[in-house]
Amino acid sequence: MVSEYRALRASVIRLWTTAKREIESTDIEDLTRFNEAIDQALAEGIARFTQDLDQSKEMFLAILGHDLRTPLAAVMMSAEFMLETQELREPHLTLTQRISSSSKRMNQMIGALLDFTRSRLGGGIPIVRADMNMGKAVHDVVDEIAASHPDRAIKVDARGALQGEWDCPRISQVLTNLIGNALEHGSGGTHVTVDVHGDDKEVTIAIHNQGAAIPTDQLKGIFNPMKRTATTGNTGFDGSSGNLGLGLYIAERIVHAHKGRIEVESAEERGTTFTVHLPRRGKPDTAPDKPDTGS
């Protein structure tokens, strides 16, 4: 397309100069307008091509993620059934447990992939608000994560008015991503703190870990999708979505759908804190979310 526009521009100018023979002062204005028109058409064509290409890629990811869930569900159910029989002996027991845990992790990654494509294709991440207690939700998530990390301590401090209207499964997804990040990137032997505080307007959840700081130049785009953010001694700063780099992006989109926001602070001496601000009540978004592309 670019080559065709370039050839069109060159041919028209060559024929025009041949026909004019002598160029007058008014002809410069005509030539300028012609070049501006070609440039505008070229820019619009490239923008449309890029948009169509991105949408095609994201649609492909959505279809792929959806179709993968059926065979993966069969693997998960089979592994769980074999474990529930309690008839397996080593090494078959260890191998089956590994199949079960790996398939669950794959299922989480597929869910993150579907959430990503849903938000990018204009539908936004849907939420269904219902009355819930944020303190209980935090304790439930922490208990579940602590069972998988018996060597790490997670301290919870919940106080204030914690009742409100949120989407409990989605909020649990945010908490799992952020607490998982804190455990993964916190220094060994240190504990993770989850501070939950409710006031008249909102509930604030601050998740803190002591460890390597996130570089200052990478903080601004940390919630961008498919972005790997390096930290000292780590290969990436993302959560349960693994190498896809979607955990923080999806967490930010879920909070945004609740009309809230996430802030992050990171320093070598103070550690890293992700703070979630959630209005106590409100209506879910009716318009599609526009993802924050950063700079």
CYANA upper distance limits for C-alpha pairs under 8 A (distance plus 0.5 A):
  1 MET  CA      5 TYR  CA      6.84
  2 VAL  CA      6 ARG  CA      6.64
  2 VAL  CA     42 LEU  CA      7.49
  3 SER  CA      7 ALA  CA      6.60
  4 GLU  CA      8 LEU  CA      6.56
  5 TYR  CA      9 ARG  CA      6.60
  5 TYR  CA     38 ILE  CA      7.70
  5 TYR  CA     42 LEU  CA      7.54
  6 ARG  CA     10 ALA  CA      6.74
  7 ALA  CA     11 SER  CA      6.50
  8 LEU  CA     12 VAL  CA      6.58
  9 ARG  CA     13 ILE  CA      6.66
  9 ARG  CA     35 ASN  CA      8.06
  9 ARG  CA     38 ILE  CA      7.74
 10 ALA  CA     14 ARG  CA      6.51
 11 SER  CA     15 LEU  CA      6.61
 12 VAL  CA     16 TRP  CA      6.38
 13 ILE  CA     17 THR  CA      6.53
 14 ARG  CA     18 THR  CA      6.70
 15 LEU  CA     19 ALA  CA      6.63
 16 TRP  CA     20 LYS  CA      6.56
 17 THR  CA     21 ARG  CA      6.34
 17 THR  CA     22 GLU  CA      8.10
 17 THR  CA     23 ILE  CA      7.97
 23 ILE  CA     27 ASP  CA      6.57
 23 ILE  CA     28 ILE  CA      8.18
 24 GLU  CA     28 ILE  CA      7.68
 25 SER  CA     29 GLU  CA      8.06
 26 THR  CA     30 ASP  CA      7.36
 27 ASP  CA     31 LEU  CA      6.65
 28 ILE  CA     32 THR  CA      6.61
 29 GLU  CA     33 ARG  CA      6.73
 30 ASP  CA     34 PHE  CA      6.72
 31 LEU  CA     35 ASN  CA      6.75
 32 THR  CA     36 GLU  CA      6.68
 33 ARG  CA     37 ALA  CA      6.65
 34 PHE  CA     38 ILE  CA      6.83
 35 ASN  CA     39 ASP  CA      6.61
 36 GLU  CA     40 GLN  CA      6.57
 37 ALA  CA     41 ALA  CA      6.69
 38 ILE  CA     42 LEU  CA      6.55
 39 ASP  CA     43 ALA  CA      6.57
 40 GLN  CA     44 GLU  CA      6.63
 41 ALA  CA     45 GLY  CA      6.54
 42 LEU  CA     46 ILE  CA      6.68
 43 ALA  CA     47 ALA  CA      6.63
 44 GLU  CA     48 ARG  CA      6.62
 45 GLY  CA     49 PHE  CA      6.60
 46 ILE  CA     50 THR  CA      6.55
 47 ALA  CA     51 GLN  CA      6.63
 48 ARG  CA     52 ASP  CA      6.63
 49 PHE  CA     53 LEU  CA      6.58
 50 THR  CA     54 ASP  CA      6.62
 51 GLN  CA     55 GLN  CA      6.62
 52 ASP  CA     56 SER  CA      6.57
 53 LEU  CA     57 LYS  CA      6.78
 54 ASP  CA     58 GLU  CA      6.71
 55 GLN  CA     59 MET  CA      6.51
 55 GLN  CA    121 LEU  CA      7.56
 56 SER  CA     60 PHE  CA      6.62
 57 LYS  CA     61 LEU  CA      6.82
 58 GLU  CA     62 ALA  CA      6.73
 58 GLU  CA    117 THR  CA      6.18
 58 GLU  CA    120 ARG  CA      8.09
 58 GLU  CA    121 LEU  CA      7.89
 59 MET  CA     63 ILE  CA      6.72
 59 MET  CA    117 THR  CA      7.57
 59 MET  CA    121 LEU  CA      8.39
 60 PHE  CA     64 LEU  CA      6.51
 61 LEU  CA     65 GLY  CA      6.48
 61 LEU  CA    113 LEU  CA      7.74
 61 LEU  CA    114 LEU  CA      8.19
 61 LEU  CA    117 THR  CA      7.53
 62 ALA  CA     66 HIS  CA      6.65
 62 ALA  CA    113 LEU  CA      7.57
 62 ALA  CA    114 LEU  CA      6.04
 62 ALA  CA    117 THR  CA      6.26
 62 ALA  CA    118 ARG  CA      8.19
 63 ILE  CA     67 ASP  CA      6.60
 64 LEU  CA     68 LEU  CA      6.61
 65 GLY  CA     69 ARG  CA      7.18
 65 GLY  CA    110 ILE  CA      5.89
 65 GLY  CA    111 GLY  CA      8.13
 65 GLY  CA    113 LEU  CA      7.04
 65 GLY  CA    114 LEU  CA      6.70
 66 HIS  CA     70 THR  CA      8.31
 66 HIS  CA    110 ILE  CA      8.25
 66 HIS  CA    114 LEU  CA      7.80
 67 ASP  CA     71 PRO  CA      8.45
 68 LEU  CA     72 LEU  CA      6.71
 68 LEU  CA    110 ILE  CA      8.29
 69 ARG  CA     73 ALA  CA      6.36
 69 ARG  CA    107 ASN  CA      7.57
 69 ARG  CA    110 ILE  CA      7.94
 70 THR  CA     74 ALA  CA      7.13
 71 PRO  CA     75 VAL  CA      7.02
 72 LEU  CA     76 MET  CA      6.75
 72 LEU  CA    103 SER  CA      7.27
 72 LEU  CA    107 ASN  CA      7.79
 73 ALA  CA     77 MET  CA      6.59
 74 ALA  CA     78 SER  CA      6.57
 75 VAL  CA     79 ALA  CA      6.66
 75 VAL  CA    100 SER  CA      8.35
 75 VAL  CA    103 SER  CA      7.60
 76 MET  CA     80 GLU  CA      6.64
 76 MET  CA     99 ILE  CA      8.28
 76 MET  CA    100 SER  CA      6.29
 76 MET  CA    103 SER  CA      6.45
 76 MET  CA    104 LYS  CA      7.51
 77 MET  CA     81 PHE  CA      6.56
 78 SER  CA     82 MET  CA      6.76
 79 ALA  CA     83 LEU  CA      6.80
 79 ALA  CA     96 THR  CA      6.49
 79 ALA  CA     97 GLN  CA      7.91
 79 ALA  CA     99 ILE  CA      7.14
 79 ALA  CA    100 SER  CA      5.95
 80 GLU  CA     84 GLU  CA      6.62
 80 GLU  CA    100 SER  CA      7.09
 81 PHE  CA     85 THR  CA      6.95
 82 MET  CA     86 GLN  CA      7.80
 82 MET  CA     87 GLU  CA      8.27
 82 MET  CA     88 LEU  CA      7.94
 82 MET  CA     96 THR  CA      8.02
 83 LEU  CA     87 GLU  CA      8.16
 83 LEU  CA     88 LEU  CA      7.67
 83 LEU  CA     93 LEU  CA      7.90
 83 LEU  CA     96 THR  CA      7.65
 83 LEU  CA     97 GLN  CA      7.86
 88 LEU  CA     92 HIS  CA      6.56
 88 LEU  CA     93 LEU  CA      5.67
 89 ARG  CA     93 LEU  CA      5.87
 90 GLU  CA     94 THR  CA      6.87
 91 PRO  CA     95 LEU  CA      6.84
 92 HIS  CA     96 THR  CA      6.53
 93 LEU  CA     97 GLN  CA      6.68
 94 THR  CA     98 ARG  CA      6.67
 95 LEU  CA     99 ILE  CA      6.76
 96 THR  CA    100 SER  CA      6.69
 97 GLN  CA    101 SER  CA      6.68
 98 ARG  CA    102 SER  CA      6.46
 99 ILE  CA    103 SER  CA      6.48
100 SER  CA    104 LYS  CA      6.76
101 SER  CA    105 ARG  CA      6.80
102 SER  CA    106 MET  CA      6.68
103 SER  CA    107 ASN  CA      6.63
104 LYS  CA    108 GLN  CA      6.85
105 ARG  CA    109 MET  CA      6.83
105 ARG  CA    240 SER  CA      8.29
106 MET  CA    110 ILE  CA      6.70
107 ASN  CA    111 GLY  CA      6.67
108 GLN  CA    112 ALA  CA      6.71
108 GLN  CA    240 SER  CA      7.68
108 GLN  CA    241 SER  CA      7.11
109 MET  CA    113 LEU  CA      6.65
109 MET  CA    240 SER  CA      7.90
109 MET  CA    241 SER  CA      5.44
109 MET  CA    242 GLY  CA      7.65
109 MET  CA    244 LEU  CA      8.04
110 ILE  CA    114 LEU  CA      6.70
111 GLY  CA    115 ASP  CA      6.67
112 ALA  CA    116 PHE  CA      6.58
112 ALA  CA    241 SER  CA      6.80
112 ALA  CA    246 LEU  CA      7.03
112 ALA  CA    247 GLY  CA      7.63
112 ALA  CA    250 ILE  CA      7.62
113 LEU  CA    117 THR  CA      6.82
113 LEU  CA    246 LEU  CA      8.03
114 LEU  CA    118 ARG  CA      6.50
115 ASP  CA    119 SER  CA      6.67
115 ASP  CA    125 ILE  CA      6.85
115 ASP  CA    250 ILE  CA      7.46
116 PHE  CA    120 ARG  CA      6.65
116 PHE  CA    225 PRO  CA      8.48
116 PHE  CA    246 LEU  CA      7.77
116 PHE  CA    250 ILE  CA      7.19
117 THR  CA    121 LEU  CA      6.36
118 ARG  CA    122 GLY  CA      7.21
118 ARG  CA    123 GLY  CA      6.09
118 ARG  CA    124 GLY  CA      6.34
118 ARG  CA    125 ILE  CA      6.91
119 SER  CA    123 GLY  CA      6.11
119 SER  CA    124 GLY  CA      4.47
119 SER  CA    125 ILE  CA      6.01
119 SER  CA    253 ARG  CA      8.27
119 SER  CA    288 PRO  CA      8.39
119 SER  CA    289 ASP  CA      7.17
119 SER  CA    290 LYS  CA      8.26
119 SER  CA    291 PRO  CA      7.73
120 ARG  CA    124 GLY  CA      7.66
120 ARG  CA    290 LYS  CA      8.10
120 ARG  CA    291 PRO  CA      7.28
122 GLY  CA    288 PRO  CA      5.68
122 GLY  CA    289 ASP  CA      6.92
122 GLY  CA    290 LYS  CA      7.70
123 GLY  CA    288 PRO  CA      5.62
123 GLY  CA    289 ASP  CA      7.45
124 GLY  CA    253 ARG  CA      8.43
124 GLY  CA    257 ALA  CA      8.28
124 GLY  CA    288 PRO  CA      5.65
124 GLY  CA    289 ASP  CA      5.35
124 GLY  CA    290 LYS  CA      8.24
125 ILE  CA    253 ARG  CA      7.36
125 ILE  CA    254 ILE  CA      6.93
125 ILE  CA    257 ALA  CA      7.40
125 ILE  CA    289 ASP  CA      8.30
126 PRO  CA    257 ALA  CA      7.96
126 PRO  CA    284 PRO  CA      8.45
127 ILE  CA    167 ASP  CA      6.22
127 ILE  CA    170 ARG  CA      7.69
127 ILE  CA    254 ILE  CA      8.28
127 ILE  CA    257 ALA  CA      7.52
127 ILE  CA    258 HIS  CA      8.17
127 ILE  CA    284 PRO  CA      7.00
128 VAL  CA    166 TRP  CA      7.73
128 VAL  CA    167 ASP  CA      5.68
128 VAL  CA    284 PRO  CA      7.86
129 ARG  CA    165 GLU  CA      5.89
129 ARG  CA    166 TRP  CA      4.98
129 ARG  CA    167 ASP  CA      5.09
129 ARG  CA    168 CYS  CA      8.25
129 ARG  CA    283 LYS  CA      8.35
129 ARG  CA    284 PRO  CA      7.87
130 ALA  CA    164 GLY  CA      8.45
130 ALA  CA    165 GLU  CA      5.45
130 ALA  CA    166 TRP  CA      6.06
130 ALA  CA    167 ASP  CA      6.61
130 ALA  CA    168 CYS  CA      8.04
131 ASP  CA    163 GLN  CA      7.65
131 ASP  CA    164 GLY  CA      6.05
131 ASP  CA    165 GLU  CA      4.95
131 ASP  CA    166 TRP  CA      7.10
132 MET  CA    137 ALA  CA      8.46
132 MET  CA    163 GLN  CA      6.31
132 MET  CA    164 GLY  CA      6.21
132 MET  CA    165 GLU  CA      6.56
132 MET  CA    166 TRP  CA      7.24
132 MET  CA    168 CYS  CA      7.48
133 ASN  CA    137 ALA  CA      6.93
133 ASN  CA    162 LEU  CA      6.06
133 ASN  CA    163 GLN  CA      4.98
133 ASN  CA    164 GLY  CA      6.95
134 MET  CA    138 VAL  CA      6.65
134 MET  CA    162 LEU  CA      5.76
134 MET  CA    163 GLN  CA      6.77
134 MET  CA    164 GLY  CA      7.94
135 GLY  CA    139 HIS  CA      6.76
135 GLY  CA    158 ALA  CA      6.34
135 GLY  CA    159 ARG  CA      8.43
135 GLY  CA    162 LEU  CA      6.59
135 GLY  CA    196 VAL  CA      7.56
136 LYS  CA    140 ASP  CA      6.58
137 ALA  CA    141 VAL  CA      6.80
137 ALA  CA    168 CYS  CA      7.73
137 ALA  CA    172 SER  CA      7.24
138 VAL  CA    142 VAL  CA      6.59
138 VAL  CA    172 SER  CA      7.95
138 VAL  CA    175 LEU  CA      7.72
139 HIS  CA    143 ASP  CA      6.50
139 HIS  CA    156 VAL  CA      7.92
140 ASP  CA    144 GLU  CA      6.79
141 VAL  CA    145 ILE  CA      6.69
141 VAL  CA    172 SER  CA      6.93
141 VAL  CA    175 LEU  CA      7.49
141 VAL  CA    176 THR  CA      7.04
142 VAL  CA    146 ALA  CA      6.31
142 VAL  CA    154 ILE  CA      7.60
142 VAL  CA    179 ILE  CA      8.45
143 ASP  CA    147 ALA  CA      6.79
144 GLU  CA    148 SER  CA      7.56
145 ILE  CA    149 HIS  CA      6.96
145 ILE  CA    176 THR  CA      8.09
145 ILE  CA    180 GLY  CA      8.19
146 ALA  CA    150 PRO  CA      6.32
146 ALA  CA    152 ARG  CA      7.78
146 ALA  CA    153 ALA  CA      7.97
146 ALA  CA    154 ILE  CA      7.63
152 ARG  CA    183 LEU  CA      8.14
152 ARG  CA    189 GLY  CA      7.56
152 ARG  CA    190 THR  CA      7.94
152 ARG  CA    191 HIS  CA      6.85
153 ALA  CA    190 THR  CA      7.96
153 ALA  CA    191 HIS  CA      5.29
153 ALA  CA    192 VAL  CA      6.87
154 ILE  CA    191 HIS  CA      6.19
154 ILE  CA    192 VAL  CA      5.26
154 ILE  CA    193 THR  CA      6.24
154 ILE  CA    194 VAL  CA      7.82
155 LYS  CA    191 HIS  CA      7.65
155 LYS  CA    192 VAL  CA      6.70
155 LYS  CA    193 THR  CA      5.23
155 LYS  CA    194 VAL  CA      6.61
156 VAL  CA    193 THR  CA      6.43
156 VAL  CA    194 VAL  CA      5.26
156 VAL  CA    195 ASP  CA      6.44
156 VAL  CA    196 VAL  CA      8.10
157 ASP  CA    193 THR  CA      8.30
157 ASP  CA    194 VAL  CA      6.82
157 ASP  CA    195 ASP  CA      5.39
157 ASP  CA    196 VAL  CA      6.50
158 ALA  CA    195 ASP  CA      6.63
158 ALA  CA    196 VAL  CA      5.03
158 ALA  CA    197 HIS  CA      6.50
159 ARG  CA    196 VAL  CA      6.83
159 ARG  CA    197 HIS  CA      5.71
159 ARG  CA    198 GLY  CA      7.16
160 GLY  CA    197 HIS  CA      6.05
160 GLY  CA    198 GLY  CA      5.15
160 GLY  CA    199 ASP  CA      6.81
161 ALA  CA    197 HIS  CA      7.92
161 ALA  CA    198 GLY  CA      5.16
161 ALA  CA    199 ASP  CA      6.44
161 ALA  CA    200 ASP  CA      7.98
161 ALA  CA    203 VAL  CA      8.37
162 LEU  CA    197 HIS  CA      7.73
162 LEU  CA    198 GLY  CA      5.77
162 LEU  CA    203 VAL  CA      7.10
163 GLN  CA    280 ARG  CA      8.13
164 GLY  CA    280 ARG  CA      5.44
164 GLY  CA    281 ARG  CA      6.56
165 GLU  CA    280 ARG  CA      6.66
165 GLU  CA    281 ARG  CA      5.70
165 GLU  CA    282 GLY  CA      7.99
166 TRP  CA    171 ILE  CA      7.83
166 TRP  CA    258 HIS  CA      7.73
166 TRP  CA    280 ARG  CA      8.20
166 TRP  CA    281 ARG  CA      7.85
167 ASP  CA    171 ILE  CA      6.56
168 CYS  CA    172 SER  CA      6.54
169 PRO  CA    173 GLN  CA      6.73
170 ARG  CA    174 VAL  CA      6.92
170 ARG  CA    254 ILE  CA      7.22
171 ILE  CA    175 LEU  CA      6.75
171 ILE  CA    254 ILE  CA      8.02
171 ILE  CA    255 VAL  CA      8.40
172 SER  CA    176 THR  CA      6.50
173 GLN  CA    177 ASN  CA      6.75
173 GLN  CA    251 ALA  CA      7.77
174 VAL  CA    178 LEU  CA      6.75
174 VAL  CA    250 ILE  CA      8.27
174 VAL  CA    251 ALA  CA      5.26
174 VAL  CA    252 GLU  CA      8.48
174 VAL  CA    254 ILE  CA      7.75
174 VAL  CA    255 VAL  CA      8.32
175 LEU  CA    179 ILE  CA      6.33
176 THR  CA    180 GLY  CA      6.22
176 THR  CA    239 GLY  CA      8.46
176 THR  CA    240 SER  CA      7.88
177 ASN  CA    181 ASN  CA      6.65
177 ASN  CA    238 ASP  CA      8.18
177 ASN  CA    239 GLY  CA      5.33
177 ASN  CA    240 SER  CA      6.01
177 ASN  CA    241 SER  CA      8.47
177 ASN  CA    247 GLY  CA      6.37
177 ASN  CA    248 LEU  CA      7.43
177 ASN  CA    251 ALA  CA      7.53
178 LEU  CA    182 ALA  CA      6.79
178 LEU  CA    207 ILE  CA      7.63
178 LEU  CA    239 GLY  CA      7.16
178 LEU  CA    248 LEU  CA      7.94
178 LEU  CA    251 ALA  CA      8.41
178 LEU  CA    274 PHE  CA      7.87
179 ILE  CA    183 LEU  CA      6.76
179 ILE  CA    192 VAL  CA      8.33
179 ILE  CA    207 ILE  CA      7.22
180 GLY  CA    184 GLU  CA      6.57
180 GLY  CA    239 GLY  CA      6.06
180 GLY  CA    240 SER  CA      7.14
181 ASN  CA    185 HIS  CA      6.53
181 ASN  CA    237 PHE  CA      7.30
181 ASN  CA    238 ASP  CA      6.47
181 ASN  CA    239 GLY  CA      5.34
181 ASN  CA    240 SER  CA      8.32
182 ALA  CA    186 GLY  CA      6.02
182 ALA  CA    192 VAL  CA      7.08
182 ALA  CA    207 ILE  CA      7.84
182 ALA  CA    208 HIS  CA      7.24
182 ALA  CA    209 ASN  CA      5.84
183 LEU  CA    192 VAL  CA      7.26
183 LEU  CA    209 ASN  CA      7.82
184 GLU  CA    239 GLY  CA      8.43
185 HIS  CA    209 ASN  CA      8.27
185 HIS  CA    211 GLY  CA      7.07
185 HIS  CA    212 ALA  CA      7.81
185 HIS  CA    234 ASN  CA      7.67
185 HIS  CA    237 PHE  CA      7.78
186 GLY  CA    190 THR  CA      7.46
186 GLY  CA    191 HIS  CA      8.41
186 GLY  CA    192 VAL  CA      8.14
186 GLY  CA    209 ASN  CA      5.78
186 GLY  CA    210 GLN  CA      5.82
186 GLY  CA    211 GLY  CA      5.07
186 GLY  CA    212 ALA  CA      7.72
187 SER  CA    209 ASN  CA      8.34
187 SER  CA    210 GLN  CA      6.54
187 SER  CA    211 GLY  CA      5.14
187 SER  CA    212 ALA  CA      7.88
190 THR  CA    209 ASN  CA      8.19
190 THR  CA    210 GLN  CA      7.16
191 HIS  CA    209 ASN  CA      7.34
191 HIS  CA    210 GLN  CA      8.13
192 VAL  CA    207 ILE  CA      7.70
192 VAL  CA    208 HIS  CA      6.27
192 VAL  CA    209 ASN  CA      5.43
192 VAL  CA    210 GLN  CA      8.05
193 THR  CA    206 ALA  CA      8.37
193 THR  CA    207 ILE  CA      6.28
193 THR  CA    208 HIS  CA      5.77
193 THR  CA    209 ASN  CA      7.26
194 VAL  CA    205 ILE  CA      7.33
194 VAL  CA    206 ALA  CA      6.21
194 VAL  CA    207 ILE  CA      5.12
194 VAL  CA    208 HIS  CA      7.09
195 ASP  CA    204 THR  CA      8.40
195 ASP  CA    205 ILE  CA      6.15
195 ASP  CA    206 ALA  CA      5.55
195 ASP  CA    207 ILE  CA      6.98
196 VAL  CA    203 VAL  CA      7.60
196 VAL  CA    204 THR  CA      6.25
196 VAL  CA    205 ILE  CA      5.08
196 VAL  CA    206 ALA  CA      7.05
197 HIS  CA    203 VAL  CA      6.17
197 HIS  CA    204 THR  CA      5.78
197 HIS  CA    205 ILE  CA      7.12
198 GLY  CA    202 GLU  CA      6.45
198 GLY  CA    203 VAL  CA      4.72
198 GLY  CA    204 THR  CA      6.78
199 ASP  CA    203 VAL  CA      6.87
200 ASP  CA    280 ARG  CA      8.50
201 LYS  CA    279 PRO  CA      6.52
201 LYS  CA    280 ARG  CA      6.40
202 GLU  CA    277 HIS  CA      7.21
202 GLU  CA    278 LEU  CA      5.93
202 GLU  CA    279 PRO  CA      4.69
202 GLU  CA    280 ARG  CA      5.22
203 VAL  CA    277 HIS  CA      6.56
203 VAL  CA    278 LEU  CA      5.83
203 VAL  CA    279 PRO  CA      6.94
203 VAL  CA    280 ARG  CA      6.91
204 THR  CA    275 THR  CA      7.35
204 THR  CA    276 VAL  CA      6.09
204 THR  CA    277 HIS  CA      5.22
204 THR  CA    278 LEU  CA      6.88
205 ILE  CA    275 THR  CA      6.07
205 ILE  CA    276 VAL  CA      5.54
205 ILE  CA    277 HIS  CA      7.19
206 ALA  CA    273 THR  CA      6.90
206 ALA  CA    274 PHE  CA      6.20
206 ALA  CA    275 THR  CA      4.73
206 ALA  CA    276 VAL  CA      6.84
207 ILE  CA    273 THR  CA      5.94
207 ILE  CA    274 PHE  CA      5.78
207 ILE  CA    275 THR  CA      6.85
208 HIS  CA    271 GLY  CA      7.60
208 HIS  CA    272 THR  CA      6.12
208 HIS  CA    273 THR  CA      4.78
208 HIS  CA    274 PHE  CA      7.09
209 ASN  CA    271 GLY  CA      6.29
209 ASN  CA    272 THR  CA      6.01
209 ASN  CA    273 THR  CA      7.12
210 GLN  CA    270 ARG  CA      7.39
210 GLN  CA    271 GLY  CA      4.75
210 GLN  CA    272 THR  CA      6.87
211 GLY  CA    268 GLU  CA      7.50
211 GLY  CA    271 GLY  CA      5.98
211 GLY  CA    272 THR  CA      7.73
212 ALA  CA    231 THR  CA      6.97
212 ALA  CA    232 THR  CA      6.14
212 ALA  CA    233 GLY  CA      8.06
212 ALA  CA    267 ALA  CA      8.35
212 ALA  CA    268 GLU  CA      6.46
212 ALA  CA    271 GLY  CA      7.47
213 ALA  CA    231 THR  CA      7.14
213 ALA  CA    232 THR  CA      7.75
213 ALA  CA    266 SER  CA      5.84
213 ALA  CA    267 ALA  CA      5.51
213 ALA  CA    268 GLU  CA      5.42
213 ALA  CA    271 GLY  CA      6.73
213 ALA  CA    272 THR  CA      6.97
214 ILE  CA    218 GLN  CA      7.45
214 ILE  CA    219 LEU  CA      7.20
214 ILE  CA    229 THR  CA      8.38
214 ILE  CA    230 ALA  CA      7.90
214 ILE  CA    231 THR  CA      5.96
214 ILE  CA    232 THR  CA      8.31
214 ILE  CA    266 SER  CA      6.34
214 ILE  CA    267 ALA  CA      7.73
214 ILE  CA    272 THR  CA      8.13
215 PRO  CA    219 LEU  CA      7.14
215 PRO  CA    230 ALA  CA      8.37
215 PRO  CA    231 THR  CA      7.38
216 THR  CA    220 LYS  CA      8.39
216 THR  CA    266 SER  CA      8.48
218 GLN  CA    222 ILE  CA      6.64
218 GLN  CA    229 THR  CA      7.14
219 LEU  CA    264 VAL  CA      8.03
220 LYS  CA    294 GLY  CA      7.83
221 GLY  CA    294 GLY  CA      6.20
221 GLY  CA    295 SER  CA      7.95
222 ILE  CA    227 LYS  CA      7.85
222 ILE  CA    229 THR  CA      7.26
222 ILE  CA    248 LEU  CA      7.92
222 ILE  CA    249 TYR  CA      8.48
223 PHE  CA    248 LEU  CA      5.86
223 PHE  CA    249 TYR  CA      5.10
223 PHE  CA    252 GLU  CA      7.18
224 ASN  CA    248 LEU  CA      8.34
224 ASN  CA    249 TYR  CA      6.20
224 ASN  CA    292 ASP  CA      7.52
224 ASN  CA    293 THR  CA      6.72
224 ASN  CA    294 GLY  CA      7.24
225 PRO  CA    245 GLY  CA      6.84
225 PRO  CA    246 LEU  CA      5.95
225 PRO  CA    248 LEU  CA      8.39
225 PRO  CA    249 TYR  CA      5.87
226 MET  CA    244 LEU  CA      6.58
226 MET  CA    245 GLY  CA      5.23
226 MET  CA    246 LEU  CA      6.48
227 LYS  CA    245 GLY  CA      6.25
227 LYS  CA    246 LEU  CA      8.44
228 ARG  CA    235 THR  CA      8.37
228 ARG  CA    236 GLY  CA      5.91
228 ARG  CA    237 PHE  CA      7.32
228 ARG  CA    238 ASP  CA      8.27
228 ARG  CA    245 GLY  CA      6.59
229 THR  CA    235 THR  CA      8.11
229 THR  CA    236 GLY  CA      5.56
229 THR  CA    237 PHE  CA      5.91
229 THR  CA    238 ASP  CA      8.38
230 ALA  CA    234 ASN  CA      6.81
230 ALA  CA    235 THR  CA      5.88
230 ALA  CA    236 GLY  CA      5.26
230 ALA  CA    237 PHE  CA      6.90
231 THR  CA    235 THR  CA      7.15
231 THR  CA    236 GLY  CA      7.00
231 THR  CA    237 PHE  CA      7.43
237 PHE  CA    245 GLY  CA      8.46
238 ASP  CA    242 GLY  CA      7.18
238 ASP  CA    243 ASN  CA      8.42
238 ASP  CA    245 GLY  CA      6.26
238 ASP  CA    246 LEU  CA      7.62
238 ASP  CA    247 GLY  CA      6.10
238 ASP  CA    248 LEU  CA      6.57
239 GLY  CA    245 GLY  CA      8.28
239 GLY  CA    246 LEU  CA      8.41
239 GLY  CA    247 GLY  CA      5.58
239 GLY  CA    248 LEU  CA      7.42
240 SER  CA    247 GLY  CA      6.54
241 SER  CA    245 GLY  CA      6.86
241 SER  CA    246 LEU  CA      6.26
241 SER  CA    247 GLY  CA      5.57
242 GLY  CA    246 LEU  CA      8.31
242 GLY  CA    247 GLY  CA      8.15
245 GLY  CA    249 TYR  CA      8.36
246 LEU  CA    250 ILE  CA      6.51
247 GLY  CA    251 ALA  CA      6.67
248 LEU  CA    252 GLU  CA      6.63
249 TYR  CA    253 ARG  CA      6.76
250 ILE  CA    254 ILE  CA      6.63
251 ALA  CA    255 VAL  CA      6.80
252 GLU  CA    256 HIS  CA      6.52
252 GLU  CA    261 ARG  CA      7.57
252 GLU  CA    262 ILE  CA      6.87
253 ARG  CA    257 ALA  CA      6.63
253 ARG  CA    291 PRO  CA      8.10
254 ILE  CA    258 HIS  CA      7.05
255 VAL  CA    259 LYS  CA      7.07
255 VAL  CA    260 GLY  CA      5.62
255 VAL  CA    261 ARG  CA      6.30
255 VAL  CA    262 ILE  CA      7.64
255 VAL  CA    276 VAL  CA      8.04
255 VAL  CA    277 HIS  CA      8.44
255 VAL  CA    278 LEU  CA      7.54
256 HIS  CA    260 GLY  CA      5.58
256 HIS  CA    261 ARG  CA      6.36
257 ALA  CA    284 PRO  CA      6.82
257 ALA  CA    285 ASP  CA      6.48
257 ALA  CA    289 ASP  CA      8.10
258 HIS  CA    278 LEU  CA      7.23
258 HIS  CA    279 PRO  CA      7.81
258 HIS  CA    282 GLY  CA      7.97
258 HIS  CA    283 LYS  CA      8.36
258 HIS  CA    284 PRO  CA      6.72
258 HIS  CA    285 ASP  CA      8.13
259 LYS  CA    278 LEU  CA      7.51
259 LYS  CA    279 PRO  CA      7.25
259 LYS  CA    282 GLY  CA      8.13
259 LYS  CA    284 PRO  CA      8.23
259 LYS  CA    285 ASP  CA      8.39
260 GLY  CA    276 VAL  CA      7.90
260 GLY  CA    277 HIS  CA      5.86
260 GLY  CA    278 LEU  CA      5.15
260 GLY  CA    279 PRO  CA      6.63
261 ARG  CA    276 VAL  CA      6.48
261 ARG  CA    277 HIS  CA      5.87
261 ARG  CA    278 LEU  CA      7.47
262 ILE  CA    274 PHE  CA      7.33
262 ILE  CA    275 THR  CA      6.07
262 ILE  CA    276 VAL  CA      5.06
262 ILE  CA    277 HIS  CA      6.81
263 GLU  CA    274 PHE  CA      6.26
263 GLU  CA    275 THR  CA      5.61
263 GLU  CA    276 VAL  CA      7.08
264 VAL  CA    272 THR  CA      7.77
264 VAL  CA    273 THR  CA      6.17
264 VAL  CA    274 PHE  CA      5.01
264 VAL  CA    275 THR  CA      6.73
265 GLU  CA    272 THR  CA      6.17
265 GLU  CA    273 THR  CA      5.80
265 GLU  CA    274 PHE  CA      7.16
266 SER  CA    270 ARG  CA      7.56
266 SER  CA    271 GLY  CA      6.09
266 SER  CA    272 THR  CA      4.65
266 SER  CA    273 THR  CA      6.87
267 ALA  CA    271 GLY  CA      5.76
267 ALA  CA    272 THR  CA      6.92
285 ASP  CA    289 ASP  CA      8.26
